[in-house]
Amino acid sequence: MTQTIARAYHAHAHKDLTAQVALDYEGRFLRRKVLITDDGQSVLVDLPKTTSLDHGGVLVLEDGREVGIVAAPEELLEVTGPNLPRLAWHIGNRHTPCQIEEGRLLIQRDHVIRDMLGKIGATVREVVEPFTPEGGAYGHGRTHGHSH
């Protein structure tokens, strides 16, 4: 069986998708990995460098077909409160990836950050949703925690 290979990534589709692959936030940060699409295709991703794949982006197969990237639901914390900009600042100050929406913030589950947010007036609720955090001030890439 011949392995289907993707050596390129684009931020959006240029044609109809041949398939899709759902990946969580961590799974969307890769360089070389075998992925299984929604229709059972095995695709070897072999990108030139480690890349953050965005929801709506596509992997370009060697034959030109495109496989769509979908943000998979994952366990998150929904953060709300009376002073959302202040809460967002504290999250960002800890280099925690954060999805910023009107009226709420979404972050990955972390009991230490949850406790800190509760102490400064946030309401925190567990949810399961796709996670598409902000990519950083310079347009591309990811924020990284202190463990990098």
Contacts in CASP RR format, 6 or more apart in sequence:
PFRMAT RR
TARGET T0000
AUTHOR 0000-0000-0000
METHOD contacts of the structure
MODEL  1
MTQTIARAYHAHAHKDLTAQVALDYEGRFLRRKVLITDDGQSVLVDLPKT
TSLDHGGVLVLEDGREVGIVAAPEELLEVTGPNLPRLAWHIGNRHTPCQI
EEGRLLIQRDHVIRDMLGKIGATVREVVEPFTPEGGAYGHGRTHGHSH
3 42 0 8 1.000
3 44 0 8 1.000
4 41 0 8 1.000
4 42 0 8 1.000
4 43 0 8 1.000
4 44 0 8 1.000
4 61 0 8 1.000
4 62 0 8 1.000
5 43 0 8 1.000
5 44 0 8 1.000
5 45 0 8 1.000
5 46 0 8 1.000
5 61 0 8 1.000
5 62 0 8 1.000
6 43 0 8 1.000
6 44 0 8 1.000
6 45 0 8 1.000
6 46 0 8 1.000
6 47 0 8 1.000
6 59 0 8 1.000
6 60 0 8 1.000
6 61 0 8 1.000
6 62 0 8 1.000
6 67 0 8 1.000
7 46 0 8 1.000
7 47 0 8 1.000
7 48 0 8 1.000
7 60 0 8 1.000
7 62 0 8 1.000
8 47 0 8 1.000
8 59 0 8 1.000
8 60 0 8 1.000
9 47 0 8 1.000
9 51 0 8 1.000
9 53 0 8 1.000
9 57 0 8 1.000
9 58 0 8 1.000
9 59 0 8 1.000
9 60 0 8 1.000
10 57 0 8 1.000
10 58 0 8 1.000
10 60 0 8 1.000
10 66 0 8 1.000
11 54 0 8 1.000
11 56 0 8 1.000
11 57 0 8 1.000
12 56 0 8 1.000
12 57 0 8 1.000
12 58 0 8 1.000
13 56 0 8 1.000
13 57 0 8 1.000
13 58 0 8 1.000
13 66 0 8 1.000
13 68 0 8 1.000
14 58 0 8 1.000
14 66 0 8 1.000
15 66 0 8 1.000
16 66 0 8 1.000
17 58 0 8 1.000
17 66 0 8 1.000
17 67 0 8 1.000
17 68 0 8 1.000
18 41 0 8 1.000
18 61 0 8 1.000
18 65 0 8 1.000
18 66 0 8 1.000
18 67 0 8 1.000
19 37 0 8 1.000
19 38 0 8 1.000
19 39 0 8 1.000
19 40 0 8 1.000
19 41 0 8 1.000
19 67 0 8 1.000
19 68 0 8 1.000
20 37 0 8 1.000
20 38 0 8 1.000
20 67 0 8 1.000
20 68 0 8 1.000
20 69 0 8 1.000
20 70 0 8 1.000
21 35 0 8 1.000
21 36 0 8 1.000
21 37 0 8 1.000
21 38 0 8 1.000
21 43 0 8 1.000
21 59 0 8 1.000
21 67 0 8 1.000
21 68 0 8 1.000
21 69 0 8 1.000
21 70 0 8 1.000
22 38 0 8 1.000
22 70 0 8 1.000
22 71 0 8 1.000
22 72 0 8 1.000
23 35 0 8 1.000
23 53 0 8 1.000
23 69 0 8 1.000
23 70 0 8 1.000
23 71 0 8 1.000
23 72 0 8 1.000
24 71 0 8 1.000
24 72 0 8 1.000
24 74 0 8 1.000
24 131 0 8 1.000
25 71 0 8 1.000
25 74 0 8 1.000
25 97 0 8 1.000
25 108 0 8 1.000
25 131 0 8 1.000
25 132 0 8 1.000
25 133 0 8 1.000
27 53 0 8 1.000
28 52 0 8 1.000
28 53 0 8 1.000
28 54 0 8 1.000
28 55 0 8 1.000
28 69 0 8 1.000
28 71 0 8 1.000
29 50 0 8 1.000
29 51 0 8 1.000
29 52 0 8 1.000
29 53 0 8 1.000
29 142 0 8 1.000
30 45 0 8 1.000
30 47 0 8 1.000
30 50 0 8 1.000
30 51 0 8 1.000
30 53 0 8 1.000
31 45 0 8 1.000
31 46 0 8 1.000
31 47 0 8 1.000
31 48 0 8 1.000
31 49 0 8 1.000
31 50 0 8 1.000
31 51 0 8 1.000
32 44 0 8 1.000
32 45 0 8 1.000
32 46 0 8 1.000
32 47 0 8 1.000
33 44 0 8 1.000
33 45 0 8 1.000
34 42 0 8 1.000
34 43 0 8 1.000
34 44 0 8 1.000
34 45 0 8 1.000
35 42 0 8 1.000
35 43 0 8 1.000
35 45 0 8 1.000
35 59 0 8 1.000
35 67 0 8 1.000
36 42 0 8 1.000
36 43 0 8 1.000
37 43 0 8 1.000
37 67 0 8 1.000
41 67 0 8 1.000
43 59 0 8 1.000
43 61 0 8 1.000
43 67 0 8 1.000
45 59 0 8 1.000
52 135 0 8 1.000
52 140 0 8 1.000
52 141 0 8 1.000
52 142 0 8 1.000
53 59 0 8 1.000
53 69 0 8 1.000
54 69 0 8 1.000
54 132 0 8 1.000
55 69 0 8 1.000
55 70 0 8 1.000
55 71 0 8 1.000
55 130 0 8 1.000
55 132 0 8 1.000
56 68 0 8 1.000
56 69 0 8 1.000
56 70 0 8 1.000
57 68 0 8 1.000
57 69 0 8 1.000
58 66 0 8 1.000
58 67 0 8 1.000
58 68 0 8 1.000
58 69 0 8 1.000
59 66 0 8 1.000
59 67 0 8 1.000
59 68 0 8 1.000
59 69 0 8 1.000
60 66 0 8 1.000
61 67 0 8 1.000
70 130 0 8 1.000
71 130 0 8 1.000
71 131 0 8 1.000
71 132 0 8 1.000
72 130 0 8 1.000
73 128 0 8 1.000
73 129 0 8 1.000
73 130 0 8 1.000
74 108 0 8 1.000
74 128 0 8 1.000
74 129 0 8 1.000
74 130 0 8 1.000
74 131 0 8 1.000
75 108 0 8 1.000
75 109 0 8 1.000
75 126 0 8 1.000
75 127 0 8 1.000
75 128 0 8 1.000
76 106 0 8 1.000
76 107 0 8 1.000
76 108 0 8 1.000
76 109 0 8 1.000
76 126 0 8 1.000
76 127 0 8 1.000
76 128 0 8 1.000
76 129 0 8 1.000
76 131 0 8 1.000
77 106 0 8 1.000
77 107 0 8 1.000
77 108 0 8 1.000
77 109 0 8 1.000
77 110 0 8 1.000
77 113 0 8 1.000
77 114 0 8 1.000
77 117 0 8 1.000
77 124 0 8 1.000
77 125 0 8 1.000
77 126 0 8 1.000
77 127 0 8 1.000
78 104 0 8 1.000
78 105 0 8 1.000
78 106 0 8 1.000
78 124 0 8 1.000
78 125 0 8 1.000
78 126 0 8 1.000
78 127 0 8 1.000
79 87 0 8 1.000
79 91 0 8 1.000
79 104 0 8 1.000
79 105 0 8 1.000
79 106 0 8 1.000
79 107 0 8 1.000
79 117 0 8 1.000
79 122 0 8 1.000
79 123 0 8 1.000
79 124 0 8 1.000
80 103 0 8 1.000
80 104 0 8 1.000
80 105 0 8 1.000
80 122 0 8 1.000
80 123 0 8 1.000
80 125 0 8 1.000
81 87 0 8 1.000
81 121 0 8 1.000
81 122 0 8 1.000
81 123 0 8 1.000
82 121 0 8 1.000
84 103 0 8 1.000
84 104 0 8 1.000
84 105 0 8 1.000
86 120 0 8 1.000
87 105 0 8 1.000
87 117 0 8 1.000
87 120 0 8 1.000
87 121 0 8 1.000
87 122 0 8 1.000
88 98 0 8 1.000
88 100 0 8 1.000
88 105 0 8 1.000
90 116 0 8 1.000
90 117 0 8 1.000
90 120 0 8 1.000
91 98 0 8 1.000
91 105 0 8 1.000
91 107 0 8 1.000
91 113 0 8 1.000
91 117 0 8 1.000
92 98 0 8 1.000
92 143 0 8 1.000
94 113 0 8 1.000
94 116 0 8 1.000
94 145 0 8 1.000
94 146 0 8 1.000
95 143 0 8 1.000
95 144 0 8 1.000
95 145 0 8 1.000
95 146 0 8 1.000
96 107 0 8 1.000
96 108 0 8 1.000
96 110 0 8 1.000
96 113 0 8 1.000
96 143 0 8 1.000
96 145 0 8 1.000
97 107 0 8 1.000
97 108 0 8 1.000
97 131 0 8 1.000
97 133 0 8 1.000
97 134 0 8 1.000
97 142 0 8 1.000
97 143 0 8 1.000
98 105 0 8 1.000
98 106 0 8 1.000
98 107 0 8 1.000
98 133 0 8 1.000
98 134 0 8 1.000
99 105 0 8 1.000
99 106 0 8 1.000
99 107 0 8 1.000
99 131 0 8 1.000
99 132 0 8 1.000
99 133 0 8 1.000
99 134 0 8 1.000
100 134 0 8 1.000
106 127 0 8 1.000
106 129 0 8 1.000
106 131 0 8 1.000
106 133 0 8 1.000
107 113 0 8 1.000
107 133 0 8 1.000
108 131 0 8 1.000
109 126 0 8 1.000
114 124 0 8 1.000
117 124 0 8 1.000
118 124 0 8 1.000
133 142 0 8 1.000
133 143 0 8 1.000
134 143 0 8 1.000
135 141 0 8 1.000
135 142 0 8 1.000
135 143 0 8 1.000
136 142 0 8 1.000
136 143 0 8 1.000
END
